[in-house]
Amino acid sequence: MTTKTRIAISCALQNAGQATRSLEIAKGIMECTPAGHEAAITFLSHGSWFEPYIREAGFDIIKCQPQVEGRCTDEDMRFDPPELIGSVEWASAFIAGQRQALREIQPDLVIHSFWQVGSIAARMEGISTISFLPVPPSIVIDGLHKSRLGLVTQHNLTQAIIDAGWQGEPPTTIYDQCAADLTIITDIPQFYAGRELPPDVAITGPLFTQGTYGAAMDRKLLSILTAEDGRPKILLTMGSSGTKAAILEATRAIATATPANWNAVILASPAICRIEEIQQIIGDNPAVCATDQFVPALPIAEIVDCVVTHGGQATIQTALAGGTPIVGLAMQMEQQINLDFIANAGAGIRLASDQWRTSAIQRAIRTVIEDPSYTMRAQELAHAIHTSSGRQQSAECIWHYIEQGLTIPTMTDSRISGEFPL
């Protein structure tokens, strides 16, 4: 007899990191299906540039209301700092749309990312949940307290939760609103050695895409990456969650250096900046090429000598998988933690926001290129990444949870406890 488990995956599919990691998790679940089990996986989408890749992988998508452009999470959610969703009405629409979709497919389990409306909708429908996050919430919360930022209360979303009929005291802060029965952390386990984590948190290892989503690299980009002129090669990318100001300043740092210094490729996501603004800074510098296409990042990371980035986990893990050191600027506490792990491991440099200036960025790039210890440490982490399988370990953790009856598993099983050796 075969037991069928219906799984809904709910995340911000406009976000490149969440989208690619969610698809890796879905593939892992199918690959690791235990004997006697069957999984049916459906992605929930309000609209996303990533939908074709989900269908190409063989998974179903259910359209949720409201439908949005699907290029930038901040724009689609009408981000109004510190409010993740710009109005009570808009937050209510997303919660209602998610709940309606869940009622249609009636899943046994919802897997969600840092995506509050997915968590809230599942909990209100009484469905078991697993979240996948880049960093344990307890560590982020501790960092917020130490920096005196405190937890960010979401007034619009809280009111929408109340209006939707939440029973009891509603969750009010960003992490309470995306809580789950079990949380898997898609990070390198050695970063958490000696740290005590809650029993419902499991470190399942690095998880990033090795796929080739997007367009093929154009001729100029390829010529810069493959040039045999002896110059170092730089990749600048801020994923889909960096800021316009940060990528423009980094572009100035890279493009205003003399062409003899280095060759550079800039990935300019439409989610954060128009490529025309990047190209205006580049001018006629023949050693720098910009693209707004989603190109395969891992092959590029394996070629370049330094990655300049925002600290998003997917970008960092891709760079490290290529054995490439990092120069980074954190946009939020989670990214600061990511970059601090890298800096403490000797595989990169994190610049504070008030240091993110052309001269400092150039100096940091030169440091990681000229000091071989940075590349050596990055290569050590690359070995750790390539000798583990975050996709498999995440899937095994999820299946263990399912086989335990969709209840919080005991932490005596080393597959769940975060004891994944690298």
N, C-alpha and C positions, 0 to 999 in steps of 0.2 A: 504493500500500500504506500502511495506517495502523498506526502503532506505538502500542500501548496501554500506558499506565503506570498501575499500581495504586499508589495512595498511601493510607497510613494516617496519620491525624492523632491524635496522642496528647498530651493536656494535662490540666491540672486544670480540668475543665469546671465545677467549683463556683466557681472564681474568675472574677469578671465580666470582668476584663481579659483573661485568657487565653482565655476562652470567646469573647468578641466578636472578639478579634484573630484567633483561629484560623478563625472563620467568614469574616472578611474575606479572609484568605489563600486559603481554599478557593474563595470566589467569584472572586477574582482569577485563580487558576489556570485556572478554567473559561473566564473571559472572554478570557484571553490565550493560549489553546491555539494553538500554531503549526500551520501546515498540515502534514498528514501525521501528526499526533499526536492522541491521545485520552487523557483522564484519567478514571480511576474512583476516586473519593474516598470513604473510609469513616472515620468518627470512632469512636474507642475511648472507651467510657464505663463508669465504675463506678457511674453514677447521677448525675444533675445536673438542676437546675431549668431548664437551658438546652436540654435535648434537644428540646423542641417546636420551637424556632427553627431548629435544625439540620435537622430533618425538613421544616419549612416551606420551607426554602431548597432542598430537593430532594436532600439528602445522606443516605446510609445511616449507620446506627449499629450497631455490634456491642457487645453487653453483655459486660463483662469481670467476672470474679470477683476480689475480693469486691464485691458490690453494697452501696452505702452510701446514706445519706439524700440526699447531694448538695446540701446547702445551705451548708456551710462546710468548707473544706479542712482547717483545723486540727482540727476535730472528727472528720471522716471519717478522717484519717490518725492520729488520737490523738496529736497534737503534744505532745511532752514536751521543752521547750527544754533543750539545743540540738538535740535529736533531732527531725528532721522527721517521722519515723514512730515511733510510741510503743513498738514492740517488734520484735524480730527476726522473730517469727512473723507479725506483721501485714505487715511489709516483704516477707517471703517470699511471702505470699499475693498481694500486688499484683504482684510480679515474675512469679509463676507465671501469674496471670490475664492479664497483658499478653502474655506469651509464647504462651499458648494461643490468644488472639485473633489474634495475628500468624500463627500457623501455619494458622489457619482461612482467613484472607483472602489470605495469601501476597503481601504487598505488595512492590513493587520499591523503595519509598522510604517511610521514616517521617519525618514532620515533627512535631517536638515542641517544647514550650515549656520553661520552667524546671520540669521534671517528670522527676525522676531515674529513676523506675521505667520511664517510656517510653523513655528513652535506653538504660538498662541492658538492657531486654528486647530492643530492636532490635539492639543490639550483640551480645548473646549469640546472637541468631538469624542474625547475619551479614548484616543489612540496612543499606543506606546510610541516612544520617540527615542531616537539616537541622534546626537549632534556630532558633527565633525568640525573641529576648530584647530587653528594653528598653534595656539598656546593655551594652557590650562587657565580657565577663568580666575582661579584663586591667585595665580601669579600676576595676572593683569590687574586684578583688583588691588593686590598688595602694592603694585607699582603706582597705581593711581593714588592710593592713600599716601604713599611716601612722597609723591610729587605734589601733594596737597590739591590735586585736581578733584578727587572724590569721584563717586559714581555718578554717571550722567542720567538723571531722571528724564524720562520721555513723557512729557505732559500730553501731547497729542495722542500718542499710542495708548497711554494709560486710560484716557477718557474713552477712546474707541473700544478698548477692552471692556470697560464698564458698560458702555452702551450696547455691546454685543451680548450682555447677559452673564458676564463672568460671576461665578459663585464665590463669595468670600472676598478676602483682601486681594486686590489685583496686583500683579507684578508691576513695578514702576521703573526699574533701571534696566540698562541695556543688556546685562547678562541675566538678570532674573527673567526678562522677557524672551530669552532664547534658551531657557533651561531645557534639559532633557533627562530621561530616565538613565541614560548612559551616554557619556561623552568620550569620543575617541580623539586623541591629539595626534595630528599628522606631522610630527616633528622627530628630530633625531634624538633617540633615547638618552644618549650620553650627556646631553645638555641638562638632564634632570637628575643626574646621579646625586644621591644624598638628599634629594628634596622629597618631602612627604606630601603626597597628593591625596585627595578625597577618594574613597573606595569606589565611587562610580565614575572615575576618570581612568582611561587607559591610554598609554603612549604606544601607538601602533607603528611608528616609523615614518620616514619621509614619504610624501605622496605628491608627485608632480607629473605633468604630462610629458611623455616622450613621443607624442604623436606629431604629425605635421599638419596641424590645422592651418587653414589660410592659404594665401596665394604663394606660388613659387617665388623665390628671391629673384629680383630683377638683375640685369646685367651689371649695372654700376655697383650695386651692393655686393655682388659676388666678386667683382674685380677688386674691391677694397679689401674684402676678407681674405682673398687668395693672393694678394700682391706679395711678391717675393722681394721686397725692397728693404727688409731689415727693420722697418719701423714697427713699434708696438701697435696693437689693435685694441680699440676700445668699443664696448657696447654700452649705450645709454638707453635704459628702458625704465619706465615708471608704471608699467602695467596699466591697469584701468582705474587705479585708485590713487595715483599720485596727484600733484597739484600743478596747475599751469605755471605758476611762478617758479616752482622748483625745477621743472624740466627746462624752462627757458633759461634759467640761470646756469644750469648744467650745460645746456647747449652753448651758451656763451663761453663757458670755461673750456669746452672742447674745441669749438670752431674758431675761436680767436687765437688759439695757440698756432704757432707757425706750422705749415704743412709738414715740415721736416720732423716734427715732434712725434706724431702718431697718425694712424688711420682710424676712422671712427664710423660706426653705424648707429643711427638714432632711430629707435622705434617710437613713433609719435602716435599714441592711441587717440583716436577721435573722441574718446570719452573724456579726455582732459585737455586737449589742445588741438587747434587746427594746424595741419602740416605747413600751411602757408606761413604761419608765424615762425615756425622752426626754420624753414627755408630762407626766410628773410635774414635771419641771424647768420646762417651758414654762408649765404652769398655765393661767391664763385670759388669757395675753398674746394679744391679737387679731391682732398683727402677725407672729406666727410660726406656721408650719404644718409638721407632721412627717408623713412617710409611710414605710411600709416596702415600698412597691411599687417595682418596677423601672420607672421612668418615663424617657421620652426626655430624656437629659441635654443634648444639644447645643442644642435649642431653649431650654432653661432657661438654659444658659450664655450664649446670645446676648442674653438679657434682663437678667440680673443684673449688678451692678456689681463684685462680688467673689466669688470661690470660695474657701472655706475647706476644706482637704483634707489628705490624708495623704501625698501625693507619688507615688501610683501613676501610672504613665505614661499609662494610658488616661484617667484623670480629668484629668490635667494637659493632655494634648493636646486633650481635649474643651473644657476651659475656654479654652485659648488659641485654638482654632478659633472660639470665640465672641467673641474679642477681649477677654477678661475677665482682669484681674490676679488673682493668687493669694496667699493666706496659707496657709502649710503647715507641717506637722510631719512629719518623716521617722520611719518606724518601723524602717527598716533602711538599710544602706549604699546600696543601689541607689536608694531613694527620696530619700536625702540628695543623691546625685549629680543626680537629676532636678531637685530643688528648687534646688540650687546653680546649675545651668544657668539656671533661670528668674530667680533673684535676680541673677546676673551679667549677664543680659540686661536687667535693670531692669524686669521684668514681674511681680515679686512679692517677697514677704518670706518667708524661712524662719526659723522660730523653733526654737531648740534645745529638747530635751525638758525641761530645767530652767527654760525660759522659758514653757512651755505652761501659762499661768495666765490666769484670766479677764481681769485688767486688761491683761496684755500682748497677749492676742488682740484685745481691743477696740481697743487702741491701734494695732495693726498694721492692722486692718480700716479704721480711720479714715484711716490714712496712705495706703493704696492707693486709697481712695475720693477723698480730698481732694487728693492730688497727681496732676494729670493725666498726668504723665510715665509712671506705671505703666500706665495704660490705653493710652497711645500706644505703648509698647513691646510690650504684649500684642497690639495691633492690627497692628503690624509683623510679629510672629510669625504672627498669623492669616493675613496675606497670604501669607507663606511656605508655610504649611500648605495653603492653598487653591489655590496655584499649583503644587503638586506632587501626586503620586498614590502614596502609600506602598503602596496595594493593588496597583496596576499594576506598580510597580517591584519589589515583593517577588515577584510572580508571574513577571515576566520573569527575575529572578535565579534562581528555582527552575527555570524551564524551560530556562534556559541550562545549569544544572547537569545537568539530565536529558539534554539534547542532547549534553553532553560525555561521556556514558556513565556518569553517576552517580559521577564522580570529582571531586576538588577542582579547580575550574577555574583557569586561569591568571588572574592579576590584571591582564593587559594590557587586558582588556575593561573600558571605563569603566562599563558597567552593573553590574559586579560589584565594582569597586574602591572603591566608596563615593563616587565622584565624581558624585553626583546634585545638579545645581544647583537651588537654590531661587529 
